[in-house]
Amino acid sequence: MINLTKVNKFDRIMYLLLVFFTVSVTHALAEPGLRITSPGNGVTIKGPDVTVTIELSDVTLVAPSSATKKEELHVIYALDVDTKPFLDGTAPKLGSGANRLHRGGTSVTFKDVAPGRHRVQVILVYSDHTSIKPLVAPSVSFVVE
């Protein structure tokens, strides 16, 4: 640790600017985080409705209908959807539907989910529905009774 009382005024200012710059750059480089908090991976849940809840860090969601700039983000909740073509870039859009919900919130409920094994994936996307890079798209598998 530097003892700032034994350093001249110019050096103190430069040191403080360096600390400020380092903190600012580190924060700017932080990648957005997204984690599915419910359902847990591998759990069995009662149906027929399934609520998916997520936790975010370093990101603010905007409802797709309210977005005014491309860089505003929302999530796609995809239940039992093959997202590979979208994620690898061979399909430009994932689209929407009963099992592909575009939302600006941290939870969604899928209604009347059939008993059996299921997989949900949550994808962080821009307002034009293209995925951010690097890709943020966690998934969990679960069983509905």
N, C-alpha and C positions, 0 to 999 in steps of 0.2 A: 504494500500500500504506500502511496506517495504521501508525504507530509506536506500539505499545501501551504503551511505557514512558513516554510523555509524556501519557497520558490517565488521568483519575481512575478509581478502581476500579469505580464504577457504570457508566461509559461502556464500560470493557473488558468487563464482564459482558454488557452489552446488545449490544455488537459480536459477541461470541462466540455469544450466543443467536441473533442474526440470521443468522450464518453457518450454525449448526446447523439452524435452521429452513429456510433456503434449500436446503441439501443434502437435508434430509428431504423437502421438497415436491417437489424435482426428481426424487428417486428414486421417490417415490410416483406421480408422473405418467408415469413411463417406461412406454411401451407394450410389451407382450410382443413378442418377435421370434421368427420361425420362418423357417428357410431350408432348402431341400432341397439337401443336399450331394451326393447321388448317387441316381439317375443325373444326369449333367449335361444341361442343356437342349440338344437337338439331336444328342446322341451316338447312336452305334450300339453296341449291346451284344449279347453272346452270350446266348442263352436256353437253356433255356426259362424258368428262374427269374430273377426280377428283384428285387433287394434295393433298397429305398428307405431312405435314411438322411437324418435331419434334424439341424439344429443349432438350439438354443433359447437365448434370452436373456431374462432377467427373468421366467421362468416355471418352475414345477415341475409335472411331469405326475404324475397319479395314475391307476392302473389303474381303468377304469370299474367293475369289480366291487368295488373297495376304497373308492370314494368315499363319503363320509358327509355332505358339504355340497355345495350347488349350485355354489359358486364354485371347487370343485376341478376342474382341467382335465385333459382328455386330447385326443388327436388322432384324426381320422378320415383314414385313408389311402384314397383313392378312385382306383381304376384304371379308366380309360375309362368313367367315370360322368358323366352330365349332372347337375352339382351346382347349376346355375342356379336351379331352383325352390326349392331349400333355401336358397341364399345370398340370394336376393331376398325370401325370406319367404313365398312362395306355397305351399311345402310345409313343414309344421312339423318333420319329421324326415327324415333321409337314410336311416335304417335301416342294417342290416348285411347282410353276405353275402360271397361269395367275393371280390368286388371292392370292398367297403366294410368296411374293418377298423377297429374302434375299439380303440385301444391307449394304454397309458400309458408307452410306450417310444419311443426315438429311432430305431428301425429296424424294418422288417417285410419279409418276403419273399413276393412273389406267386409261386405255383407254376404251372408249365405255361402261361406266357404265349405266345400264338401269335406267329409271326413277323409283322412289319409295324410300322406307326406306332401309338404309344400315348401317352396323356397320364395323368400321375398328379398328383393335387392332394392337399394335406395341409391339413386344416382344424382350427383350434384351437377346441374346444368345451367348454362346461360339462358337469358330470356328468349333467345332464338331456338332453344331446346337442343343445342349442341352441348356435348359434355365438356367440362373444363379439363385442362391439361395442367399438371398430371391428373390423371383420372382419379376420381373419388367415388367409389361405388361398392360399399360393403354389402354383404348378403348374409342371411341366416337361413337355416332349414329348421323345420318344426313339423309336428304332427298334430292334426286336428282330430279330436275324438268324435 
